[in-house]
């Protein structure tokens, strides 16, 4: 399994995408505000995603 790095764009949970801000041992902290429809989704700006639950879309 390839772990994301800071600056990577990852996709998870039904197509949500975000930019990795911090890499932890078991998870990454992702900034969701990069999505065009972020305001429509009424989500928190950041979320934690386990390494098992995302795919890297755009490596930095």
Backbone bond lengths (Angstrom), bond angles and torsions (degrees), N, CA, C in turn:
res aa  C-N    CA-C-N  psi(-1)  N-CA   C-N-CA  omega(-1)  CA-C   N-CA-C  phi
1 X - - - 1.459 - - 1.532 109.10 -
2 X 1.318 116.32 128.74 1.457 121.82 177.81 1.523 109.32 -89.21
3 X 1.323 116.83 125.32 1.460 121.05 177.78 1.518 109.29 -85.76
4 X 1.318 114.93 143.53 1.465 120.79 177.29 1.525 109.67 -70.08
5 X 1.313 115.31 158.91 1.458 122.71 175.53 1.522 108.60 -118.83
6 X 1.316 116.22 162.60 1.465 121.02 177.97 1.528 108.98 -56.03
7 X 1.320 116.39 130.85 1.458 122.28 -179.95 1.521 113.92 99.07
8 X 1.337 117.82 -16.39 1.470 120.63 177.15 1.521 110.48 -68.47
9 X 1.323 116.51 149.51 1.462 122.26 170.92 1.525 106.44 -98.06
10 X 1.332 116.08 127.62 1.459 120.70 179.97 1.521 110.04 -121.33
11 X 1.331 115.57 154.99 1.459 122.16 177.16 1.517 108.10 -120.61
12 X 1.334 116.12 140.41 1.456 121.52 -177.42 1.519 109.28 -156.76
13 X 1.307 116.79 166.51 1.466 124.91 171.57 1.533 114.33 36.29
14 X 1.309 116.05 86.50 1.466 122.33 174.40 1.527 114.58 59.73
15 X 1.317 117.62 36.54 1.457 120.27 173.02 1.514 116.78 89.70
16 X 1.322 118.72 3.86 1.460 119.39 175.85 1.524 109.05 -66.45
17 X 1.331 116.19 144.42 1.461 120.68 179.42 1.517 109.54 -130.81
18 X 1.321 114.92 149.69 1.449 119.60 177.81 1.512 111.53 -160.29
19 X 1.346 115.34 165.87 1.462 121.35 178.62 1.523 108.91 -98.35
20 X 1.326 115.56 132.25 1.460 121.22 179.94 1.524 109.64 -69.92
21 X 1.343 115.64 125.46 1.460 120.91 178.27 1.519 112.31 -104.12
22 X 1.348 116.55 -29.56 1.458 120.35 -178.81 1.513 108.65 -150.58
23 X 1.332 116.10 140.28 1.459 121.73 177.76 1.523 108.04 -109.00
24 X 1.332 115.89 122.43 1.462 122.23 176.24 1.522 108.90 -105.00
25 X 1.325 117.19 178.18 1.462 121.09 -178.26 1.525 112.41 -59.86
26 X 1.334 117.28 -43.87 1.459 121.35 -175.27 1.522 114.39 -114.93
27 X 1.336 117.10 -0.63 1.462 119.01 -173.43 1.524 110.55 -157.69
28 X 1.330 114.42 174.29 1.458 121.59 173.37 1.525 108.86 -126.64
29 X 1.317 116.23 152.17 1.458 121.79 172.44 1.515 106.40 -99.91
30 X 1.337 115.79 126.31 1.457 122.41 -170.51 1.523 110.29 -119.20
31 X 1.342 116.30 134.25 1.462 123.27 175.33 1.527 108.26 -92.50
32 X 1.328 116.54 116.40 1.462 121.93 -175.69 1.523 113.80 -87.31
33 X 1.325 118.40 -8.17 1.469 120.77 -173.33 1.522 113.06 -69.01
34 X 1.337 118.93 -6.44 1.469 120.76 178.52 1.525 112.53 -74.67
35 X 1.332 117.32 -16.32 1.472 120.45 -179.39 1.528 110.15 -72.12
36 X 1.333 116.66 138.21 1.470 121.32 179.88 1.525 111.85 -60.47
37 X 1.329 117.38 -35.41 1.469 121.02 -176.30 1.526 112.26 -99.61
38 X 1.330 118.13 22.93 1.464 121.36 -177.37 1.521 112.42 -55.54
39 X 1.337 117.94 -45.69 1.465 121.18 -177.70 1.523 112.37 -62.83
40 X 1.326 117.30 -31.97 1.463 121.19 -179.66 1.522 112.65 -74.16
41 X 1.316 118.14 -23.56 1.460 121.88 -173.63 1.528 113.99 -84.30
42 X 1.324 117.58 -16.00 1.464 122.36 179.79 1.531 112.00 53.37
43 X 1.330 115.91 52.47 1.455 122.77 178.49 1.525 109.83 -109.47
44 X 1.333 115.77 163.74 1.462 120.38 171.09 1.526 107.91 -66.68
45 X 1.333 117.14 157.09 1.460 120.91 -178.80 1.522 112.52 -67.49
46 X 1.329 116.98 -33.75 1.458 121.08 -176.80 1.521 110.14 -129.87
47 X 1.343 114.71 154.19 1.450 119.87 176.98 1.517 109.28 -149.16
48 X 1.326 115.70 164.41 1.459 122.53 178.72 1.517 108.05 -105.82
49 X 1.339 116.88 133.12 1.458 121.98 -178.95 1.527 108.59 -129.19
50 X 1.319 116.88 127.58 1.458 121.93 177.14 1.524 109.63 -65.11
51 X 1.332 116.85 147.81 1.469 121.27 -179.67 1.530 112.22 -57.39
52 X 1.321 117.84 -27.97 1.470 121.57 -178.98 1.522 112.47 -75.19
53 X 1.331 117.59 -14.60 1.460 120.96 -168.41 1.521 115.37 -109.61
54 X 1.315 119.20 15.79 1.467 119.87 177.75 1.524 110.23 -137.61
55 X 1.331 113.62 162.82 1.465 120.56 170.06 1.525 107.81 -125.06
56 X 1.321 115.80 144.07 1.468 121.20 -179.81 1.521 108.39 -80.82
57 X 1.335 116.33 120.97 1.461 122.57 -178.67 1.512 110.76 -91.56
58 X 1.326 116.57 -47.23 1.463 121.63 -174.29 1.525 109.04 -134.90
59 X 1.328 118.32 97.74 1.469 119.21 177.70 1.520 110.97 -63.42
60 X 1.309 116.59 146.20 1.483 120.35 -178.72 1.509 111.31 -74.43
